[in-house]
Amino acid sequence: MTRKGKTKGDRLRSAAIVKLKYQMLAGRMDGGFQTVFSGVLKDLNLTEDEVDRYIEDHAEELKKACLEGS
Protein backbone atom coordinates (compact mmCIF):
# COMPACT_ATOMS: atom_id res chain seq x y z
CA MET A 1 0.00 0.00 0.00
CA THR A 2 1.06 3.57 -0.58
CA ARG A 3 1.11 6.21 2.09
CA LYS A 4 -2.38 7.22 0.99
CA GLY A 5 -3.63 3.67 1.58
CA LYS A 6 -4.29 2.78 -2.05
CA THR A 7 -3.09 -0.50 -3.46
CA LYS A 8 -1.45 -0.74 -6.85
CA GLY A 9 -4.67 -2.31 -8.14
CA ASP A 10 -6.66 0.70 -6.90
CA ARG A 11 -4.21 3.09 -8.55
CA LEU A 12 -4.29 1.12 -11.83
CA ARG A 13 -8.09 1.13 -11.85
CA SER A 14 -8.23 4.88 -11.22
CA ALA A 15 -5.72 5.69 -13.96
CA ALA A 16 -7.42 3.29 -16.38
CA ILE A 17 -10.79 4.96 -15.81
CA VAL A 18 -9.29 8.41 -16.39
CA LYS A 19 -7.71 7.31 -19.67
CA LEU A 20 -10.64 5.27 -20.94
CA LYS A 21 -13.21 7.92 -20.02
CA TYR A 22 -11.22 10.55 -21.92
CA GLN A 23 -10.93 8.28 -24.95
CA MET A 24 -14.68 7.64 -24.85
CA LEU A 25 -15.53 11.34 -24.62
CA ALA A 26 -12.92 12.79 -26.97
CA GLY A 27 -12.58 9.88 -29.36
CA ARG A 28 -8.81 10.31 -29.41
CA MET A 29 -5.76 11.01 -27.32
CA ASP A 30 -4.31 14.49 -27.76
CA GLY A 31 -1.13 16.14 -26.58
CA GLY A 32 -2.79 18.15 -23.83
CA PHE A 33 -4.37 15.10 -22.26
CA GLN A 34 -1.16 13.11 -22.65
CA THR A 35 0.77 15.80 -20.76
CA VAL A 36 -1.71 15.79 -17.89
CA PHE A 37 -1.98 12.00 -17.88
CA SER A 38 1.81 11.66 -17.70
CA GLY A 39 1.69 13.68 -14.48
CA VAL A 40 -1.08 11.47 -13.12
CA LEU A 41 1.01 8.38 -13.87
CA LYS A 42 4.03 9.90 -12.14
CA ASP A 43 1.98 10.79 -9.06
CA LEU A 44 0.54 7.25 -8.93
CA ASN A 45 3.93 5.64 -9.59
CA LEU A 46 2.61 3.78 -12.65
CA THR A 47 3.62 3.38 -16.27
CA GLU A 48 1.35 3.80 -19.24
CA ASP A 49 2.10 0.22 -20.29
CA GLU A 50 0.80 -1.02 -16.93
CA VAL A 51 -2.38 1.02 -17.36
CA ASP A 52 -2.88 -0.17 -20.94
CA ARG A 53 -2.51 -3.81 -19.85
CA TYR A 54 -5.00 -3.20 -17.04
CA ILE A 55 -7.46 -1.72 -19.55
CA GLU A 56 -7.04 -4.76 -21.81
CA ASP A 57 -7.56 -7.17 -18.92
CA HIS A 58 -10.59 -5.37 -17.45
CA ALA A 59 -12.14 -3.66 -20.49
CA GLU A 60 -15.80 -4.52 -19.90
CA GLU A 61 -15.73 -3.67 -16.19
CA LEU A 62 -13.98 -0.36 -16.90
CA LYS A 63 -16.31 0.62 -19.73
CA LYS A 64 -19.27 -0.03 -17.47
CA ALA A 65 -17.70 2.09 -14.71
CA CYS A 66 -17.09 4.93 -17.19
CA LEU A 67 -20.67 4.83 -18.42
CA GLU A 68 -21.97 4.84 -14.84
CA GLY A 69 -19.79 7.84 -14.02
CA SER A 70 -17.39 6.15 -11.57
Biopython code that builds the backbone (N, CA, C, O; Angstrom):
import numpy as np
from Bio.PDB.StructureBuilder import StructureBuilder

atoms = [
    (1, "MET", "N", (0.828, -1.192, 0.000)),
    (1, "MET", "CA", (0.000, 0.000, 0.000)),
    (1, "MET", "C", (0.869, 1.251, 0.000)),
    (1, "MET", "O", (1.986, 1.248, 0.518)),
    (2, "THR", "N", (0.350, 2.299, -0.578)),
    (2, "THR", "CA", (1.059, 3.570, -0.579)),
    (2, "THR", "C", (0.733, 4.321, 0.698)),
    (2, "THR", "O", (-0.094, 3.878, 1.494)),
    (3, "ARG", "N", (1.373, 5.437, 0.888)),
    (3, "ARG", "CA", (1.108, 6.211, 2.092)),
    (3, "ARG", "C", (-0.322, 6.713, 2.145)),
    (3, "ARG", "O", (-0.818, 7.040, 3.223)),
    (4, "LYS", "N", (-0.989, 6.781, 1.019)),
    (4, "LYS", "CA", (-2.380, 7.216, 0.989)),
    (4, "LYS", "C", (-3.337, 6.042, 1.164)),
    (4, "LYS", "O", (-4.554, 6.228, 1.161)),
    (5, "GLY", "N", (-2.788, 4.817, 1.318)),
    (5, "GLY", "CA", (-3.629, 3.667, 1.578)),
    (5, "GLY", "C", (-4.195, 2.984, 0.351)),
    (5, "GLY", "O", (-5.017, 2.076, 0.481)),
    (6, "LYS", "N", (-3.779, 3.394, -0.834)),
    (6, "LYS", "CA", (-4.294, 2.779, -2.054)),
    (6, "LYS", "C", (-3.344, 1.695, -2.544)),
    (6, "LYS", "O", (-2.129, 1.890, -2.588)),
    (7, "THR", "N", (-3.904, 0.571, -2.905)),
    (7, "THR", "CA", (-3.094, -0.501, -3.461)),
    (7, "THR", "C", (-2.749, -0.187, -4.908)),
    (7, "THR", "O", (-3.331, 0.709, -5.519)),
    (8, "LYS", "N", (-1.798, -0.935, -5.446)),
    (8, "LYS", "CA", (-1.450, -0.740, -6.852)),
    (8, "LYS", "C", (-2.665, -1.012, -7.729)),
    (8, "LYS", "O", (-2.881, -0.317, -8.722)),
    (9, "GLY", "N", (-3.454, -2.013, -7.374)),
    (9, "GLY", "CA", (-4.671, -2.307, -8.138)),
    (9, "GLY", "C", (-5.643, -1.133, -8.143)),
    (9, "GLY", "O", (-6.248, -0.824, -9.169)),
    (10, "ASP", "N", (-5.789, -0.486, -6.998)),
    (10, "ASP", "CA", (-6.660, 0.702, -6.904)),
    (10, "ASP", "C", (-6.137, 1.820, -7.797)),
    (10, "ASP", "O", (-6.896, 2.480, -8.507)),
    (11, "ARG", "N", (-4.819, 2.018, -7.743)),
    (11, "ARG", "CA", (-4.207, 3.086, -8.551)),
    (11, "ARG", "C", (-4.333, 2.787, -10.043)),
    (11, "ARG", "O", (-4.601, 3.684, -10.843)),
    (12, "LEU", "N", (-4.134, 1.508, -10.415)),
    (12, "LEU", "CA", (-4.291, 1.121, -11.826)),
    (12, "LEU", "C", (-5.715, 1.356, -12.293)),
    (12, "LEU", "O", (-5.934, 1.894, -13.378)),
    (13, "ARG", "N", (-6.684, 0.955, -11.480)),
    (13, "ARG", "CA", (-8.093, 1.129, -11.854)),
    (13, "ARG", "C", (-8.421, 2.608, -12.041)),
    (13, "ARG", "O", (-9.087, 2.985, -13.006)),
    (14, "SER", "N", (-7.956, 3.433, -11.124)),
    (14, "SER", "CA", (-8.227, 4.875, -11.222)),
    (14, "SER", "C", (-7.629, 5.466, -12.491)),
    (14, "SER", "O", (-8.305, 6.196, -13.217)),
    (15, "ALA", "N", (-6.376, 5.157, -12.758)),
    (15, "ALA", "CA", (-5.717, 5.688, -13.960)),
    (15, "ALA", "C", (-6.372, 5.157, -15.228)),
    (15, "ALA", "O", (-6.519, 5.885, -16.210)),
    (16, "ALA", "N", (-6.765, 3.887, -15.206)),
    (16, "ALA", "CA", (-7.416, 3.291, -16.376)),
    (16, "ALA", "C", (-8.747, 3.971, -16.661)),
    (16, "ALA", "O", (-9.085, 4.215, -17.819)),
    (17, "ILE", "N", (-9.500, 4.276, -15.621)),
    (17, "ILE", "CA", (-10.785, 4.955, -15.808)),
    (17, "ILE", "C", (-10.569, 6.355, -16.368)),
    (17, "ILE", "O", (-11.303, 6.781, -17.260)),
    (18, "VAL", "N", (-9.584, 7.068, -15.864)),
    (18, "VAL", "CA", (-9.289, 8.409, -16.389)),
    (18, "VAL", "C", (-8.990, 8.338, -17.885)),
    (18, "VAL", "O", (-9.541, 9.105, -18.674)),
    (19, "LYS", "N", (-8.114, 7.414, -18.263)),
    (19, "LYS", "CA", (-7.708, 7.308, -19.666)),
    (19, "LYS", "C", (-8.868, 6.848, -20.550)),
    (19, "LYS", "O", (-9.123, 7.434, -21.602)),
    (20, "LEU", "N", (-9.556, 5.815, -20.126)),
    (20, "LEU", "CA", (-10.644, 5.270, -20.937)),
    (20, "LEU", "C", (-11.798, 6.257, -21.067)),
    (20, "LEU", "O", (-12.379, 6.400, -22.143)),
    (21, "LYS", "N", (-12.129, 6.934, -19.979)),
    (21, "LYS", "CA", (-13.214, 7.922, -20.017)),
    (21, "LYS", "C", (-12.871, 9.050, -21.002)),
    (21, "LYS", "O", (-13.731, 9.493, -21.763)),
    (22, "TYR", "N", (-11.631, 9.506, -20.985)),
    (22, "TYR", "CA", (-11.220, 10.552, -21.922)),
    (22, "TYR", "C", (-11.321, 10.053, -23.359)),
    (22, "TYR", "O", (-11.819, 10.762, -24.233)),
    (23, "GLN", "N", (-10.853, 8.846, -23.599)),
    (23, "GLN", "CA", (-10.930, 8.279, -24.950)),
    (23, "GLN", "C", (-12.379, 8.160, -25.407)),
    (23, "GLN", "O", (-12.687, 8.417, -26.571)),
    (24, "MET", "N", (-13.266, 7.773, -24.498)),
    (24, "MET", "CA", (-14.678, 7.635, -24.850)),
    (24, "MET", "C", (-15.299, 8.990, -25.175)),
    (24, "MET", "O", (-16.095, 9.098, -26.108)),
    (25, "LEU", "N", (-14.948, 10.014, -24.422)),
    (25, "LEU", "CA", (-15.534, 11.339, -24.621)),
    (25, "LEU", "C", (-14.929, 12.070, -25.810)),
    (25, "LEU", "O", (-15.652, 12.669, -26.606)),
    (26, "ALA", "N", (-13.615, 12.026, -25.933)),
    (26, "ALA", "CA", (-12.922, 12.792, -26.970)),
    (26, "ALA", "C", (-12.751, 12.012, -28.270)),
    (26, "ALA", "O", (-12.610, 12.604, -29.340)),
    (27, "GLY", "N", (-12.763, 10.693, -28.175)),
    (27, "GLY", "CA", (-12.578, 9.877, -29.365)),
    (27, "GLY", "C", (-11.139, 9.751, -29.811)),
    (27, "GLY", "O", (-10.849, 9.117, -30.825)),
    (28, "ARG", "N", (-10.230, 10.359, -29.051)),
    (28, "ARG", "CA", (-8.814, 10.308, -29.415)),
    (28, "ARG", "C", (-7.995, 10.756, -28.213)),
    (28, "ARG", "O", (-8.516, 11.284, -27.231)),
    (29, "MET", "N", (-6.695, 10.525, -28.330)),
    (29, "MET", "CA", (-5.756, 11.012, -27.318)),
    (29, "MET", "C", (-5.029, 12.206, -27.923)),
    (29, "MET", "O", (-4.476, 12.103, -29.018)),
    (30, "ASP", "N", (-5.023, 13.325, -27.232)),
    (30, "ASP", "CA", (-4.305, 14.486, -27.758)),
    (30, "ASP", "C", (-3.155, 14.863, -26.838)),
    (30, "ASP", "O", (-3.033, 14.351, -25.725)),
    (31, "GLY", "N", (-2.326, 15.754, -27.317)),
    (31, "GLY", "CA", (-1.128, 16.137, -26.585)),
    (31, "GLY", "C", (-1.410, 16.732, -25.218)),
    (31, "GLY", "O", (-0.690, 16.457, -24.258)),
    (32, "GLY", "N", (-2.446, 17.539, -25.123)),
    (32, "GLY", "CA", (-2.793, 18.147, -23.834)),
    (32, "GLY", "C", (-3.158, 17.107, -22.792)),
    (32, "GLY", "O", (-2.688, 17.153, -21.655)),
    (33, "PHE", "N", (-4.003, 16.167, -23.194)),
    (33, "PHE", "CA", (-4.365, 15.101, -22.263)),
    (33, "PHE", "C", (-3.146, 14.276, -21.908)),
    (33, "PHE", "O", (-2.952, 13.936, -20.741)),
    (34, "GLN", "N", (-2.327, 13.949, -22.881)),
    (34, "GLN", "CA", (-1.155, 13.114, -22.647)),
    (34, "GLN", "C", (-0.214, 13.761, -21.637)),
    (34, "GLN", "O", (0.368, 13.076, -20.796)),
    (35, "THR", "N", (-0.066, 15.083, -21.721)),
    (35, "THR", "CA", (0.770, 15.802, -20.763)),
    (35, "THR", "C", (0.220, 15.673, -19.344)),
    (35, "THR", "O", (0.956, 15.373, -18.405)),
    (36, "VAL", "N", (-1.070, 15.901, -19.205)),
    (36, "VAL", "CA", (-1.705, 15.788, -17.889)),
    (36, "VAL", "C", (-1.647, 14.346, -17.387)),
    (36, "VAL", "O", (-1.332, 14.105, -16.222)),
    (37, "PHE", "N", (-1.949, 13.393, -18.262)),
    (37, "PHE", "CA", (-1.977, 11.996, -17.878)),
    (37, "PHE", "C", (-0.584, 11.508, -17.458)),
    (37, "PHE", "O", (-0.466, 10.673, -16.561)),
    (38, "SER", "N", (0.448, 12.017, -18.090)),
    (38, "SER", "CA", (1.814, 11.661, -17.697)),
    (38, "SER", "C", (2.082, 12.075, -16.247)),
    (38, "SER", "O", (2.742, 11.354, -15.499)),
    (39, "GLY", "N", (1.568, 13.230, -15.864)),
    (39, "GLY", "CA", (1.693, 13.680, -14.475)),
    (39, "GLY", "C", (0.910, 12.797, -13.517)),
    (39, "GLY", "O", (1.377, 12.501, -12.417)),
    (40, "VAL", "N", (-0.269, 12.381, -13.927)),
    (40, "VAL", "CA", (-1.077, 11.469, -13.119)),
    (40, "VAL", "C", (-0.311, 10.166, -12.895)),
    (40, "VAL", "O", (-0.236, 9.664, -11.774)),
    (41, "LEU", "N", (0.256, 9.626, -13.978)),
    (41, "LEU", "CA", (1.013, 8.377, -13.869)),
    (41, "LEU", "C", (2.198, 8.531, -12.917)),
    (41, "LEU", "O", (2.476, 7.644, -12.109)),
    (42, "LYS", "N", (2.885, 9.652, -13.020)),
    (42, "LYS", "CA", (4.033, 9.897, -12.144)),
    (42, "LYS", "C", (3.587, 9.951, -10.689)),
    (42, "LYS", "O", (4.215, 9.348, -9.819)),
    (43, "ASP", "N", (2.504, 10.673, -10.427)),
    (43, "ASP", "CA", (1.979, 10.787, -9.064)),
    (43, "ASP", "C", (1.550, 9.428, -8.506)),
    (43, "ASP", "O", (1.706, 9.168, -7.313)),
    (44, "LEU", "N", (1.015, 8.570, -9.362)),
    (44, "LEU", "CA", (0.543, 7.252, -8.930)),
    (44, "LEU", "C", (1.630, 6.182, -8.998)),
    (44, "LEU", "O", (1.397, 5.028, -8.640)),
    (45, "ASN", "N", (2.814, 6.573, -9.458)),
    (45, "ASN", "CA", (3.934, 5.638, -9.585)),
    (45, "ASN", "C", (3.567, 4.452, -10.492)),
    (45, "ASN", "O", (3.776, 3.290, -10.141)),
    (46, "LEU", "N", (3.013, 4.781, -11.667)),
    (46, "LEU", "CA", (2.608, 3.776, -12.648)),
    (46, "LEU", "C", (3.207, 4.120, -14.005)),
    (46, "LEU", "O", (3.638, 5.249, -14.240)),
    (47, "THR", "N", (3.228, 3.132, -14.890)),
    (47, "THR", "CA", (3.616, 3.382, -16.275)),
    (47, "THR", "C", (2.384, 3.268, -17.161)),
    (47, "THR", "O", (1.391, 2.638, -16.798)),
    (48, "GLU", "N", (2.470, 3.886, -18.321)),
    (48, "GLU", "CA", (1.346, 3.802, -19.244)),
    (48, "GLU", "C", (1.141, 2.372, -19.737)),
    (48, "GLU", "O", (0.008, 1.953, -19.972)),
    (49, "ASP", "N", (2.228, 1.625, -19.893)),
    (49, "ASP", "CA", (2.103, 0.221, -20.294)),
    (49, "ASP", "C", (1.308, -0.577, -19.265)),
    (49, "ASP", "O", (0.480, -1.410, -19.633)),
    (50, "GLU", "N", (1.553, -0.329, -17.981)),
    (50, "GLU", "CA", (0.800, -1.023, -16.929)),
    (50, "GLU", "C", (-0.684, -0.692, -17.028)),
    (50, "GLU", "O", (-1.535, -1.572, -16.900)),
    (51, "VAL", "N", (-0.987, 0.581, -17.258)),
    (51, "VAL", "CA", (-2.382, 1.024, -17.359)),
    (51, "VAL", "C", (-3.037, 0.413, -18.600)),
    (51, "VAL", "O", (-4.176, -0.049, -18.535)),
    (52, "ASP", "N", (-2.329, 0.410, -19.718)),
    (52, "ASP", "CA", (-2.882, -0.173, -20.945)),
    (52, "ASP", "C", (-3.166, -1.660, -20.777)),
    (52, "ASP", "O", (-4.191, -2.149, -21.252)),
    (53, "ARG", "N", (-2.276, -2.384, -20.108)),
    (53, "ARG", "CA", (-2.510, -3.810, -19.846)),
    (53, "ARG", "C", (-3.730, -3.993, -18.944)),
    (53, "ARG", "O", (-4.538, -4.898, -19.153)),
    (54, "TYR", "N", (-3.853, -3.129, -17.943)),
    (54, "TYR", "CA", (-5.001, -3.204, -17.041)),
    (54, "TYR", "C", (-6.300, -2.963, -17.815)),
    (54, "TYR", "O", (-7.299, -3.644, -17.586)),
    (55, "ILE", "N", (-6.281, -1.998, -18.723)),
    (55, "ILE", "CA", (-7.462, -1.725, -19.548)),
    (55, "ILE", "C", (-7.806, -2.950, -20.390)),
    (55, "ILE", "O", (-8.971, -3.336, -20.481)),
    (56, "GLU", "N", (-6.800, -3.558, -21.001)),
    (56, "GLU", "CA", (-7.041, -4.757, -21.811)),
    (56, "GLU", "C", (-7.642, -5.881, -20.977)),
    (56, "GLU", "O", (-8.566, -6.563, -21.420)),
    (57, "ASP", "N", (-7.118, -6.071, -19.775)),
    (57, "ASP", "CA", (-7.556, -7.174, -18.920)),
    (57, "ASP", "C", (-8.909, -6.949, -18.272)),
    (57, "ASP", "O", (-9.561, -7.911, -17.865)),
    (58, "HIS", "N", (-9.347, -5.704, -18.165)),
    (58, "HIS", "CA", (-10.592, -5.367, -17.453)),
    (58, "HIS", "C", (-11.504, -4.468, -18.284)),
    (58, "HIS", "O", (-12.248, -3.660, -17.728)),
    (59, "ALA", "N", (-11.453, -4.600, -19.583)),
    (59, "ALA", "CA", (-12.136, -3.663, -20.491)),
    (59, "ALA", "C", (-13.630, -3.521, -20.196)),
    (59, "ALA", "O", (-14.125, -2.401, -20.072)),
    (60, "GLU", "N", (-14.335, -4.606, -20.084)),
    (60, "GLU", "CA", (-15.797, -4.523, -19.901)),
    (60, "GLU", "C", (-16.153, -3.852, -18.577)),
    (60, "GLU", "O", (-17.025, -2.984, -18.531)),
    (61, "GLU", "N", (-15.485, -4.250, -17.512)),
    (61, "GLU", "CA", (-15.732, -3.666, -16.191)),
    (61, "GLU", "C", (-15.448, -2.166, -16.197)),
    (61, "GLU", "O", (-16.207, -1.382, -15.628)),
    (62, "LEU", "N", (-14.354, -1.776, -16.843)),
    (62, "LEU", "CA", (-13.979, -0.358, -16.897)),
    (62, "LEU", "C", (-14.931, 0.458, -17.746)),
    (62, "LEU", "O", (-15.287, 1.577, -17.378)),
    (63, "LYS", "N", (-15.348, -0.092, -18.884)),
    (63, "LYS", "CA", (-16.312, 0.617, -19.735)),
    (63, "LYS", "C", (-17.609, 0.848, -18.983)),
    (63, "LYS", "O", (-18.204, 1.923, -19.058)),
    (64, "LYS", "N", (-18.037, -0.171, -18.258)),
    (64, "LYS", "CA", (-19.271, -0.031, -17.467)),
    (64, "LYS", "C", (-19.102, 1.058, -16.409)),
    (64, "LYS", "O", (-19.999, 1.877, -16.212)),
    (65, "ALA", "N", (-17.960, 1.068, -15.732)),
    (65, "ALA", "CA", (-17.703, 2.089, -14.713)),
    (65, "ALA", "C", (-17.701, 3.490, -15.338)),
    (65, "ALA", "O", (-18.237, 4.429, -14.749)),
    (66, "CYS", "N", (-17.112, 3.633, -16.505)),
    (66, "CYS", "CA", (-17.095, 4.931, -17.191)),
    (66, "CYS", "C", (-18.487, 5.390, -17.563)),
    (66, "CYS", "O", (-18.815, 6.568, -17.425)),
    (67, "LEU", "N", (-19.295, 4.479, -18.030)),
    (67, "LEU", "CA", (-20.668, 4.825, -18.419)),
    (67, "LEU", "C", (-21.532, 5.171, -17.221)),
    (67, "LEU", "O", (-22.467, 5.963, -17.329)),
    (68, "GLU", "N", (-21.216, 4.571, -16.071)),
    (68, "GLU", "CA", (-21.972, 4.841, -14.844)),
    (68, "GLU", "C", (-21.465, 6.096, -14.142)),
    (68, "GLU", "O", (-22.096, 6.580, -13.202)),
    (69, "GLY", "N", (-20.329, 6.625, -14.592)),
    (69, "GLY", "CA", (-19.790, 7.843, -14.020)),
    (69, "GLY", "C", (-18.855, 7.635, -12.855)),
    (69, "GLY", "O", (-18.613, 8.568, -12.090)),
    (70, "SER", "N", (-18.310, 6.417, -12.695)),
    (70, "SER", "CA", (-17.391, 6.151, -11.574)),
    (70, "SER", "C", (-16.054, 6.773, -11.810)),
    (70, "SER", "O", (-15.160, 6.652, -10.973)),
]
sb = StructureBuilder()
sb.init_structure("model")
sb.init_model(0)
sb.init_chain("A")
sb.init_seg("    ")
for serial, (resi, resn, name, xyz) in enumerate(atoms, 1):
    if name == "N":
        sb.init_residue(resn, " ", resi, " ")
    sb.init_atom(name, np.array(xyz, "f"), 0.0, 1.0, " ", f" {name:<3s}", serial, name[0])
structure = sb.get_structure()
